[in-house]
Amino acid sequence: MRGARFQRLVGLVILGLAVLAAALLWFAVAVSGPRVGSAQSEGLLFGVWDVLYDTEAPSSRSLLAASAMAVLFAVGVALLERRIANRSRRSEDLGVTPLAPKIVMASTYGVYAGPVTITVLIPAHNEEACLSATLASLMSQSHPPARIVVVADNCTDSTVDIARAAGVDVFTSVDNTQKKAGALNQALKELLPEQGDNDLVMVMDADTTLDAGFLEAAVARMTADRALMAIGGLFYGEEGQGLLGQFQRNEYIRYAREMKRRRGRVFVLTGTASLFRPRALRTIAESRGTTIPGTPGDVYDTAALTEDNELTIALKSLGGLMISPAQCTVVTEVMPTWGALWAQRLRWQRGALENLGAYGVTPQTFRYWAQQLGIGYGVIALASYLLTILLMVLALDAWVWFPFWLGVGLVFMVERVVTVWRGGWAARLLGATLFPELFFAMFLNVVYVKGVLDISFGRQASWKHVPHPVSPHSMEVT
């Protein structure tokens, strides 16, 4: 009962901490003294419009207080995360962290498990529109998989026919009511008993295409490091869907850039494409219901809305080492409408909060709690910024420019452009315009608040499948 109550309150706990942090910053600025600068002056813009400008800037004490709090939080999180990761890697507690690198290296020392092979599982529910491209990207890999299995779950379209025409295996789920996780659990119960330690299992979405060198890079990393339990892909958005699609592509580019700066240290083993050692998946199934949440014998927790995020936390809780190499990249779908995007992100956000509620506050979940706290603080900061601008527009007869804040805005604009530079001119132009992306961020913030309220009031969550339009070439596999 206490655990269920905690799961319902986890969103409010995070948002409450974010409000407290914002209040502390406001207090630090409020007691730091008056602003310094000169009085307002009047000038002309392009020789036509009368404008006012004000050179007042926050006091040095205010800037110092705000900067110190930001640096303290960022450095504190980074240092604690590194300490937790180092302790996990060195753990010898077989009962708590059976996948810790030190334990795995000791048990596999001097043992040759054969060459690394890959079996790919593709969970598919009515994916006739995109399955052909996914299979083609697998078959054209520089290191092709040994086996491809389409896990057909309650399909009513041509998904199974396309898979068989392509010459790949088909596993059909039986009486599955537990969505993607349930279908994968059924397939893995048949597959895992016959897998050796080096027979990797890859799970990838049916709407994802791999870049040509993905599997070759993954195999090289797994061959070089016996302690490595999983590899996640870095994903980029497919082309199309206009401005909404570009918003999502910019977001994914920034995420991939952050992963590279973290040297591949994983946030989430994304469902778009991830590889696992059978030892890792078997250990998860054996640990369910004891050291980690879930039903004993299941690899995926069918109660989780975001099964990939939950599986990542499960692996980390058991000491597993995982990375997202820069060479392992995929292209995945972008949501075609605002409604579809709302449903997707609400599921992601709600799932992330539920996972934290299920695992509680542990060293392995610390980074995820800090991430959610950062999102909550960002919700308050961005909403306050936009509200302040709105109040100024409504309250003043003339627009007042503040050079100091224009300078801050210019720095932010440069950051927006630089972080999406590899996305091409469209990505850079969108980043430079600044305000459209701010409003997109506000949309995501509203999704965050909705997720917090839903979990706090115990509202039922749902999984919404977004159908793909069938293209003229959807039945072809090259």
C-alpha positions as CSV (number, residue, x, y, z in Angstrom):
1,M,0.0,0.0,0.0
2,R,2.8,2.4,0.9
3,G,4.6,1.5,-2.4
4,A,1.4,2.3,-4.4
5,R,1.0,5.6,-2.6
6,F,4.6,6.6,-3.3
7,Q,4.2,5.8,-7.0
8,R,1.2,8.1,-7.2
9,L,3.0,10.9,-5.4
10,V,6.3,10.7,-7.2
11,G,5.4,13.4,-9.8
12,L,4.3,15.8,-7.1
13,V,7.5,15.1,-5.1
14,I,9.7,16.0,-8.1
15,L,7.6,19.1,-9.0
16,G,7.6,20.2,-5.3
17,L,11.4,20.0,-5.2
18,A,11.6,22.0,-8.4
19,V,9.4,24.7,-6.9
20,L,11.6,24.8,-3.8
21,A,14.7,25.2,-5.9
22,A,13.0,28.0,-7.8
23,A,12.0,29.7,-4.6
24,L,15.5,29.5,-3.2
25,L,16.9,31.1,-6.4
26,W,14.3,33.9,-6.2
27,F,15.2,34.5,-2.5
28,A,18.9,34.5,-3.3
29,V,18.3,37.1,-6.0
30,A,15.9,39.2,-3.9
31,V,18.3,39.7,-1.0
32,S,21.3,40.4,-3.2
33,G,20.7,44.1,-3.6
34,P,19.4,46.5,-6.3
35,R,20.3,46.3,-9.9
36,V,22.9,48.6,-11.3
37,G,23.0,50.6,-14.5
38,S,21.8,53.8,-16.0
39,A,18.3,55.2,-16.6
40,Q,16.2,54.6,-19.6
41,S,17.1,56.4,-22.8
42,E,15.2,57.0,-26.0
43,G,16.3,56.3,-29.5
44,L,15.2,55.5,-33.1
45,L,15.0,52.1,-34.7
46,F,15.7,52.3,-38.5
47,G,14.9,56.0,-38.2
48,V,11.2,55.3,-37.9
49,W,10.1,53.8,-34.6
50,D,10.6,55.3,-31.2
51,V,12.0,52.8,-28.7
52,L,13.3,52.8,-25.2
53,Y,16.4,51.0,-24.0
54,D,17.5,50.3,-20.5
55,T,21.0,49.3,-19.6
56,E,20.1,48.1,-16.1
57,A,21.5,44.7,-15.4
58,P,21.3,42.3,-12.4
59,S,23.8,43.1,-9.7
60,S,27.0,41.1,-9.5
61,R,25.7,39.4,-6.3
62,S,22.6,38.2,-8.1
63,L,24.5,36.8,-11.0
64,L,26.9,35.1,-8.7
65,A,24.1,33.6,-6.6
66,A,22.3,32.3,-9.7
67,S,25.5,30.9,-11.3
68,A,26.7,29.3,-8.1
69,M,23.4,27.4,-7.6
70,A,23.4,26.2,-11.2
71,V,27.0,25.1,-11.1
72,L,26.6,23.5,-7.7
73,F,23.6,21.4,-8.9
74,A,25.3,20.4,-12.2
75,V,28.7,19.5,-10.7
76,G,27.0,17.7,-7.8
77,V,24.9,15.5,-10.1
78,A,27.9,14.7,-12.3
79,L,30.2,13.8,-9.3
80,L,27.6,11.6,-7.6
81,E,26.8,9.9,-10.9
82,R,30.4,9.1,-11.5
83,R,30.9,7.8,-7.9
84,I,27.8,5.6,-8.2
85,A,29.0,4.2,-11.6
86,N,32.5,3.4,-10.2
87,R,31.1,1.6,-7.2
88,S,28.8,-0.4,-9.4
89,R,31.6,-1.5,-11.7
90,R,33.7,-2.6,-8.8
91,S,30.9,-4.4,-6.9
92,E,31.4,-8.1,-6.0
93,D,28.0,-8.6,-4.4
94,L,26.6,-11.4,-6.5
95,G,23.2,-11.3,-4.8
96,V,22.6,-7.6,-5.6
97,T,24.6,-6.8,-8.7
98,P,25.2,-10.1,-10.5
99,L,25.9,-8.2,-13.8
100,A,28.6,-6.0,-12.3
101,P,31.7,-5.9,-14.6
102,K,34.1,-7.2,-12.0
103,I,31.8,-10.3,-11.4
104,V,31.3,-10.9,-15.1
105,M,35.0,-10.6,-16.0
106,A,35.9,-13.0,-13.2
107,S,33.4,-15.6,-14.3
108,T,34.3,-15.4,-18.0
109,Y,38.1,-15.3,-17.6
110,G,39.8,-17.7,-20.0
111,V,36.4,-18.8,-21.5
112,Y,35.8,-18.6,-25.2
113,A,32.1,-18.4,-25.9
114,G,32.5,-18.5,-29.7
115,P,32.2,-15.7,-32.3
116,V,29.6,-12.9,-31.7
117,T,26.4,-13.5,-33.6
118,I,23.2,-11.5,-33.7
119,T,19.6,-12.5,-33.6
120,V,17.2,-9.6,-34.3
121,L,13.7,-9.4,-32.8
122,I,11.3,-6.9,-34.5
123,P,8.1,-6.5,-32.5
124,A,5.4,-5.6,-35.0
125,H,1.7,-4.6,-34.7
126,N,0.3,-3.7,-38.1
127,E,3.5,-2.4,-39.5
128,E,3.1,-3.1,-43.2
129,A,3.9,0.5,-44.1
130,C,7.4,0.5,-42.8
131,L,8.6,-3.1,-42.2
132,S,10.1,-3.5,-45.7
133,A,12.5,-0.6,-45.1
134,T,13.5,-2.0,-41.7
135,L,14.3,-5.4,-43.1
136,A,16.2,-3.9,-46.0
137,S,18.4,-1.9,-43.6
138,L,19.2,-5.1,-41.7
139,M,20.0,-7.1,-44.8
140,S,22.4,-4.4,-46.1
141,Q,24.5,-4.3,-42.9
142,S,28.2,-4.7,-43.4
143,H,28.0,-7.3,-40.6
144,P,24.6,-8.9,-41.3
145,P,22.6,-10.6,-38.5
146,A,22.6,-14.4,-38.3
147,R,18.8,-14.4,-37.9
148,I,15.9,-12.0,-38.1
149,V,12.6,-12.7,-36.4
150,V,9.5,-10.6,-36.8
151,V,7.4,-10.8,-33.7
152,A,3.9,-10.4,-35.1
153,D,1.5,-9.2,-32.4
154,N,-2.2,-9.3,-33.2
155,C,-1.6,-8.1,-36.7
156,T,-4.6,-7.6,-39.0
157,D,-2.7,-6.3,-42.1
158,S,0.0,-7.7,-44.4
159,T,2.9,-7.5,-41.8
160,V,3.3,-11.3,-41.7
161,D,3.1,-11.7,-45.5
162,I,5.8,-9.0,-46.0
163,A,8.1,-10.7,-43.4
164,R,7.7,-14.2,-45.0
165,A,8.2,-12.8,-48.5
166,A,11.5,-11.3,-47.3
167,G,12.6,-14.7,-46.1
168,V,12.8,-13.9,-42.4
169,D,11.3,-15.9,-39.5
170,V,8.0,-15.0,-38.0
171,F,6.9,-15.5,-34.4
172,T,3.2,-15.0,-33.8
173,S,2.2,-14.1,-30.2
174,V,-0.6,-16.1,-28.7
175,D,-3.5,-14.5,-26.8
176,N,-1.3,-11.5,-25.9
177,T,-3.0,-8.6,-24.2
178,Q,0.2,-7.0,-22.9
179,K,1.2,-5.1,-26.0
180,K,4.9,-5.0,-27.1
181,A,6.3,-6.2,-23.8
182,G,4.1,-9.2,-23.7
183,A,4.9,-10.2,-27.2
184,L,8.6,-9.9,-26.7
185,N,8.4,-11.9,-23.5
186,Q,6.7,-14.8,-25.4
187,A,9.4,-14.7,-28.1
188,L,12.3,-14.5,-25.6
189,K,11.1,-17.4,-23.6
190,E,11.6,-19.6,-26.7
191,L,14.8,-17.9,-27.9
192,L,16.9,-17.4,-24.8
193,P,17.4,-21.0,-23.7
194,E,19.3,-21.8,-27.0
195,Q,21.5,-18.7,-26.9
196,G,25.2,-18.8,-26.0
197,D,27.0,-16.0,-24.1
198,N,28.1,-14.4,-27.4
199,D,24.8,-14.8,-29.3
200,L,23.6,-11.3,-29.0
201,V,19.9,-10.5,-29.0
202,M,18.9,-7.3,-30.7
203,V,15.4,-5.7,-30.3
204,M,14.5,-3.0,-32.8
205,D,11.3,-1.2,-33.7
206,A,9.6,-1.9,-37.0
207,D,9.7,1.8,-37.9
208,T,13.4,2.1,-37.6
209,T,16.2,1.8,-40.2
210,L,19.8,1.1,-39.2
211,D,22.8,3.0,-40.7
212,A,25.0,0.6,-42.6
213,G,27.8,0.2,-40.0
214,F,25.6,-0.2,-36.9
215,L,26.0,-4.0,-36.4
216,E,29.7,-4.0,-37.3
217,A,30.4,-1.4,-34.7
218,A,28.3,-3.1,-32.1
219,V,29.9,-6.5,-32.6
220,A,33.4,-4.9,-32.4
221,R,32.5,-3.3,-29.0
222,M,31.0,-6.5,-27.7
223,T,34.0,-8.6,-28.8
224,A,36.4,-6.2,-27.2
225,D,34.7,-6.0,-23.8
226,R,33.3,-9.1,-22.1
227,A,31.8,-7.1,-19.3
228,L,29.6,-5.1,-21.7
229,M,26.0,-6.2,-21.3
230,A,24.1,-4.0,-23.7
231,I,24.5,-1.4,-26.5
232,G,21.9,1.2,-27.4
233,G,21.5,3.1,-30.6
234,L,21.6,6.8,-31.2
235,F,18.5,7.8,-33.1
236,Y,17.8,10.6,-35.6
237,G,14.4,11.6,-37.0
238,E,13.2,10.7,-40.5
239,E,12.6,13.4,-43.0
240,G,9.3,15.0,-43.6
241,Q,6.3,16.1,-41.5
242,G,7.0,19.8,-42.0
243,L,7.8,22.1,-39.1
244,L,6.6,19.5,-36.5
245,G,9.0,17.0,-37.9
246,Q,11.9,19.5,-37.8
247,F,11.2,20.2,-34.1
248,Q,11.6,16.5,-33.4
249,R,14.7,16.1,-35.5
250,N,16.4,19.0,-33.7
251,E,15.5,17.4,-30.4
252,Y,16.9,14.0,-31.4
253,I,20.1,15.6,-32.8
254,R,20.7,17.4,-29.5
255,Y,20.1,14.1,-27.6
256,A,22.6,12.3,-29.7
257,R,25.1,15.1,-29.3
258,E,24.7,14.9,-25.5
259,M,25.3,11.1,-25.6
260,K,28.5,11.6,-27.5
261,R,29.7,14.2,-25.0
262,R,28.9,11.7,-22.2
263,R,31.2,9.2,-24.1
264,G,28.2,6.9,-24.7
265,R,27.1,6.6,-21.1
266,V,23.5,5.5,-21.5
267,F,20.3,7.3,-20.3
268,V,17.9,4.9,-22.0
269,L,18.5,1.7,-24.1
270,T,16.1,3.0,-26.7
271,G,13.5,0.7,-28.2
272,T,14.5,1.9,-31.6
273,A,17.5,-0.5,-31.6
274,S,19.4,-2.1,-28.7
275,L,21.5,-5.2,-28.3
276,F,21.8,-7.4,-25.3
277,R,23.9,-10.3,-24.1
278,P,21.7,-13.3,-23.3
279,R,23.2,-13.4,-19.8
280,A,21.8,-10.0,-19.1
281,L,18.3,-10.8,-20.3
282,R,18.3,-14.1,-18.4
283,T,19.5,-12.4,-15.2
284,I,16.7,-9.8,-15.5
285,A,14.1,-12.6,-15.9
286,E,15.5,-14.4,-12.8
287,S,15.6,-11.3,-10.7
288,R,12.0,-10.1,-11.4
289,G,9.9,-10.1,-8.3
290,T,12.9,-10.2,-5.9
291,T,15.6,-7.5,-6.4
292,I,13.8,-5.7,-9.2
293,P,10.0,-5.2,-9.9
294,G,8.1,-7.4,-12.3
295,T,6.8,-10.9,-12.8
296,P,9.3,-13.7,-12.3
297,G,10.5,-15.1,-15.6
298,D,9.6,-12.1,-17.7
299,V,12.4,-10.1,-19.3
300,Y,10.1,-7.0,-19.9
301,D,7.9,-5.6,-17.2
302,T,4.5,-5.6,-18.7
303,A,3.2,-3.1,-16.2
304,A,5.6,-0.5,-17.5
305,L,4.4,2.0,-20.1
306,T,7.9,2.6,-21.3
307,E,9.4,-0.8,-21.4
308,D,12.8,0.3,-22.8
309,N,13.3,2.8,-20.0
310,E,12.3,0.3,-17.4
311,L,14.7,-2.4,-18.8
312,T,17.5,0.2,-18.7
313,I,16.9,0.8,-15.0
314,A,16.6,-2.9,-14.4
315,L,20.0,-3.6,-16.0
316,K,21.6,-0.7,-14.1
317,S,20.1,-2.0,-10.8
318,L,21.7,-5.4,-11.5
319,G,25.1,-3.7,-12.2
320,G,25.1,-4.1,-15.9
321,L,27.5,-2.1,-18.1
322,M,26.0,-0.4,-21.2
323,I,27.0,2.2,-23.8
324,S,25.6,4.0,-26.8
325,P,28.5,4.2,-29.3
326,A,28.7,7.1,-31.7
327,Q,28.9,4.7,-34.6
328,C,25.6,2.9,-33.8
329,T,23.0,5.3,-35.3
330,V,19.5,4.7,-36.6
331,V,16.7,6.7,-38.2
332,T,13.3,6.5,-36.6
333,E,9.9,7.9,-37.2
334,V,8.7,11.3,-36.2
335,M,5.1,11.9,-35.1
336,P,3.0,13.3,-37.9
337,T,0.6,15.3,-35.9
338,W,0.5,17.3,-32.7
339,G,-2.1,14.8,-31.3
340,A,0.2,11.8,-32.0
341,L,3.1,13.7,-30.5
342,W,1.1,14.5,-27.4
343,A,0.1,10.8,-26.9
344,Q,3.7,9.6,-27.5
345,R,5.3,12.1,-25.1
346,L,2.6,11.7,-22.4
347,R,3.3,7.9,-22.5
348,W,7.1,8.5,-22.2
349,Q,6.7,11.0,-19.3
350,R,4.1,9.0,-17.5
351,G,6.2,5.8,-17.9
352,A,9.3,7.5,-16.6
353,L,7.5,8.7,-13.5
354,E,6.0,5.2,-12.9
355,N,9.4,3.6,-13.3
356,L,10.8,5.9,-10.6
357,G,7.9,5.1,-8.4
358,A,8.4,1.3,-8.8
359,Y,12.2,1.4,-8.2
360,G,12.2,4.2,-5.5
361,V,15.3,6.2,-4.6
362,T,18.4,4.1,-5.2
363,P,21.9,4.9,-6.4
364,Q,21.0,3.5,-9.8
365,T,17.9,5.8,-10.1
366,F,19.6,8.9,-8.8
367,R,20.4,10.2,-12.3
368,Y,16.8,9.8,-13.4
369,W,15.4,11.6,-10.3
370,A,17.8,14.5,-11.0
371,Q,16.7,14.5,-14.7
372,Q,13.1,14.8,-13.7
373,L,13.9,17.5,-11.2
374,G,15.7,19.4,-13.9
375,I,12.6,19.1,-16.2
376,G,10.4,20.3,-13.4
377,Y,12.6,23.3,-12.8
378,G,12.7,24.0,-16.5
379,V,8.9,24.0,-16.6
380,I,8.9,26.8,-14.0
381,A,11.7,28.8,-15.5
382,L,10.3,28.8,-19.1
383,A,6.7,29.5,-18.0
384,S,8.0,32.4,-15.8
385,Y,10.0,33.8,-18.7
386,L,7.1,33.7,-21.2
387,L,4.7,35.1,-18.6
388,T,7.1,38.0,-17.8
389,I,7.3,38.9,-21.5
390,L,3.5,38.8,-21.8
391,L,3.0,41.0,-18.8
392,M,5.6,43.5,-20.1
393,V,3.8,43.7,-23.5
394,L,0.4,44.3,-21.8
395,A,1.6,46.7,-19.2
396,L,3.9,49.1,-21.1
397,D,3.0,51.6,-23.8
398,A,6.4,51.3,-25.4
399,W,8.7,48.3,-25.9
400,V,11.8,48.5,-23.7
401,W,15.0,46.8,-24.7
402,F,17.4,45.5,-22.1
403,P,20.9,45.1,-23.7
404,F,22.0,42.7,-20.9
405,W,19.1,40.3,-21.5
406,L,19.5,40.7,-25.3
407,G,23.1,39.5,-24.8
408,V,21.9,36.5,-22.8
409,G,19.4,35.7,-25.5
410,L,22.1,35.9,-28.2
411,V,24.2,33.4,-26.3
412,F,21.2,31.1,-26.1
413,M,20.5,31.5,-29.8
414,V,24.1,30.6,-30.7
415,E,23.8,27.5,-28.5
416,R,20.5,26.5,-30.2
417,V,22.2,26.7,-33.6
418,V,25.5,25.0,-32.7
419,T,23.8,22.0,-31.1
420,V,21.9,21.2,-34.3
421,W,24.6,22.2,-36.8
422,R,24.9,18.7,-38.2
423,G,21.2,18.7,-39.1
424,G,21.7,21.1,-42.0
425,W,20.3,24.5,-42.9
426,A,16.7,23.8,-41.9
427,A,17.8,22.7,-38.4
428,R,20.0,25.7,-38.0
429,L,17.4,28.2,-39.2
430,L,14.8,26.8,-36.8
431,G,17.4,27.0,-33.9
432,A,18.3,30.6,-34.8
433,T,14.7,31.8,-34.8
434,L,14.6,30.8,-31.1
435,F,11.0,31.4,-30.2
436,P,9.4,28.6,-32.2
437,E,11.6,26.1,-30.3
438,L,10.7,27.8,-27.0
439,F,7.1,27.3,-27.7
440,F,7.8,23.6,-28.7
441,A,9.6,23.3,-25.3
442,M,6.5,24.8,-23.7
443,F,4.4,22.2,-25.4
444,L,6.6,19.4,-23.9
445,N,6.4,21.1,-20.5
446,V,2.6,21.0,-20.6
447,V,2.9,17.3,-21.4
448,Y,5.2,16.9,-18.3
449,V,2.6,18.7,-16.1
450,K,-0.2,16.5,-17.5
451,G,1.9,13.4,-16.7
452,V,2.5,14.6,-13.1
453,L,-1.2,15.2,-12.6
454,D,-2.3,11.9,-14.2
455,I,-0.1,9.8,-12.0
456,S,-0.9,11.8,-8.9
457,F,-4.6,11.4,-9.4
458,G,-4.3,7.7,-10.4
459,R,-5.7,8.2,-13.9
460,Q,-5.5,5.2,-16.2
461,A,-2.6,5.4,-18.7
462,S,-3.0,4.0,-22.2
463,W,-0.8,2.9,-25.1
464,K,-1.8,4.5,-28.4
465,H,-0.6,3.0,-31.6
466,V,0.0,5.5,-34.5
467,P,-0.6,3.8,-37.8
468,H,1.7,4.6,-40.7
469,P,0.4,5.5,-44.1
470,V,1.1,2.7,-46.7
471,S,3.5,3.7,-49.4
472,P,3.4,2.3,-52.9
473,H,6.6,0.4,-52.2
474,S,5.7,-0.9,-48.8
475,M,5.4,-4.5,-50.1
476,E,8.9,-4.5,-51.6
477,V,12.1,-5.6,-49.9
478,T,15.4,-5.0,-51.6
